[in-house]
Amino acid sequence: MTTSRAVLRATRAFGSPRIASRSFSVASRMMAEGDTGAPRSGGAASSDAFTKRESASEEMFIRDQERQKLASLRAKIGEHKKHLEELEKHVDDLSKEQGGEQN
């Protein structure tokens, strides 16, 4: 039983005047992320200045994110190369100590 029906029955039982029995929704409209409510399907709407500026801004943001990712990957590659060189030097030192190489 919904709350509005319970209130309606309670008011009828006690003889108070009848209040509007129309139900109403308290839930807000749900929209997907990024929806603004205005369709931009194509045609003249797709070539306006705001749409061009928005797409350019998005592309610039994506390029900046990719640049940052590439820089961090290059830094990691450099760190790994340095670590590999240290490991190779350590292996060479160990093999010289054990007499593996006759230099």
N, C-alpha and C positions, 0 to 999 in steps of 0.2 A: 504494500500500500504506500502510495506516495504521500509526502507531507501535506501537499495541497488538498488531497482528498480527505486526509485525517482532519485537517482544520475545517473543511467544509462540513463534514459529518458532525464535528463537535459543535459548530455554530448552529446547525439544524437541530441538534438534540436539545440545546439550551434555548431555542426559540429566538435567538438574536436575528436581526435583519440579514438577509442573504447578501454576501459580498461576491463580487465578480469571481467566477470559478474558472476563469481562463488560466491555463498553465503558461508558464514562461520559462525560458532557459537562462541559466546563470553562467553557462560556459561561454568563453570567448571564442571567436572565430580562429581557427588554426590555419596558419600559412606556413609554407615551406621556407627554409632559410633563404634569404635573398629576395623573397617575393615582396613587391611593393604594391601590388594590386593593379598596376597599370600594364596591360599587355603591350609588348613590343615585338610583334610578330614579323614585321618586315615592311617593305615599301618605303614610304616617306618617313615613317617613324624610326627606321633603322639608320637613317643617314643624318639625323639631327646632331647638333653640336654636343649635346650632353652625352649621347650614346658614344660618339667618337672619343670624347674626353675620357669617359668611363673605361672604354676598352683599352685606350692608350695607357691609362693609369694601371689597369690590371696587368697589362703586358710588361710595363716597367717594373711593377712589383715582383712579377714572376722572374724576370731577368735578374733582378737584384738578389732574389732568393737563390737562384741557380748560381750566380757569381759567388755568393757566400758559401754555398755547398762545395763548389769547385775549389775555393781557397782553402777550406778546411780539409778537403780530401788531399790536396797537394801538400799541405802541412803534415798530414798523417803519413803520406808516402815518404816525405823527407825524413820524418822520425823513424820510420821502419827501415829505410835505407841506412840511416846512421846506426841503428841497432844491429842490422845485419853485418855492417862493416866491423862493429865492435866484436860480434860473435866470431866472425872470420879471423880477426886478429887474435882472439882468445884461443881459437882452435889451432892457429899457427904456432902460438906460443907454447901450447901444450904439446904439440907434436915435436917441436924443437927440443923441449925439455926431456922428452922420452927418447930422443935420438931417432925419430922417424925420418927426418930429412938430414942428409949428410951435406950440409953447406959449410 
